[in-house]
Amino acid sequence: MKVTAILLSSLVISCVGKEVEMAGEESAGEVTITVLYDNYPGGPGLETGWGFSCLVQVDGMRVLFDTGGDWEVLSHNMDVLGVDPKSIDTVVLSHIHGDHTGGLRGFLGVNPEVTVWLPESFPGNFKEFVRQAGAEVREVGEDTAKVAPNVFTTGEMGTAIREQSLVVRSAKGLVVVTGCAHPGVVNIARRAKETIGGDVYLVLGGFHLFGSSEGRIRSIIEDLRKLGVRKVGPCHCSGDSARKLFREAYGEDYVDVHVGAVVRIEA
């Protein structure tokens, strides 16, 4: 079954850390990723903004990955897409940049009863603001962390900009969601494969290739192919050139990601 990206309108449209202990745990059921915030435009009524946020639904768990740069835009798109912020269980933040954390304060004003997973390198005053808002803070170091059954983070990676990515163990393989991929999208996919185990089925999100040369992009595509990454969905900071080259290289296995896109991986 192919992964499809489905454009939604305001109407209804169907559509290397420590290894994590996986013993006795089956892969997830259907995984659904809804892009709530992105700078690539979507359907009628949806707003764009520089940044990224998506809702990941798996086995009854609703995870908000990043919060975009502006709560008003995120809230508007949630409303258009029929996503109730009060229904979200957990927030995972990839890195400290405002285009990924800017919507958090407004979100916590509506739903403070969540756990916020963030890299331990985040400033102390940021962590304190989250606690004072009423949310629980879970700090993630370099080791892979288990957020819920079949839902993990890579642990924080990189040097100058510390970043974690979200990984879901689906029936098709690992689904990796990146914020900006500052540590390198290939390194992130490799970390997921080595620490959580299994083949990487899909990598989706910001690939941090805006302004990169064609040669560098092609080299990254080749490295992802060598790792066995089946499908890709670059958006946000990936850049138009990278999206074009990935589309050409992956063909039917390229997933068109933009605000309002829904990606489903069936059980």
URGIQUI-V365583 format. One record per backbone hydrogen bond with DSSP energy under -0.5 kcal/mol. CO is the residue of the C=O (numbers start at 0). NH is the residue of the N-H. If there is no record, write none. Layout:
BEGIN
CO,NH
CO,NH
END
This chain:
BEGIN
3,5
3,263
5,261
7,42
10,12
17,143
21,24
23,25
29,58
30,264
31,33
31,56
32,34
32,262
33,35
33,54
34,259
36,52
37,48
38,40
39,258
42,45
48,50
51,67
52,35
52,36
53,55
53,64
54,33
54,56
55,57
55,62
56,31
57,60
60,57
60,62
61,88
61,89
62,55
62,64
63,65
63,91
64,53
67,101
67,102
69,73
70,74
71,75
72,76
73,77
74,78
75,79
76,80
77,81
77,82
78,81
81,83
82,84
83,86
84,87
88,114
89,63
90,116
91,65
93,163
96,99
96,100
97,101
98,51
99,66
100,103
102,106
103,107
104,108
105,109
106,109
106,110
111,113
113,135
114,90
114,116
115,117
115,137
116,92
117,139
118,121
122,125
122,126
123,127
124,128
125,129
126,130
127,131
128,132
129,134
130,133
135,115
136,138
137,117
138,140
139,119
140,155
144,146
144,152
147,150
149,168
150,146
150,147
151,166
152,144
156,162
159,161
162,156
164,153
165,176
166,151
167,169
167,174
168,27
169,172
172,169
173,175
173,200
173,201
174,167
175,177
175,203
176,165
177,205
178,205
180,183
183,187
184,188
185,189
186,190
187,191
188,192
189,193
190,194
191,195
191,196
194,19
198,173
198,200
199,229
200,230
201,175
202,232
203,177
204,234
208,211
212,216
213,217
214,218
215,219
216,220
217,221
218,222
219,223
220,224
221,225
222,226
223,227
223,228
224,227
230,202
231,254
232,204
234,206
234,237
235,238
236,208
236,209
238,242
239,243
240,244
241,245
242,246
243,247
244,248
245,249
246,250
249,252
250,253
252,231
253,255
254,256
257,260
259,7
260,34
261,5
261,263
262,32
263,3
263,265
264,30
END
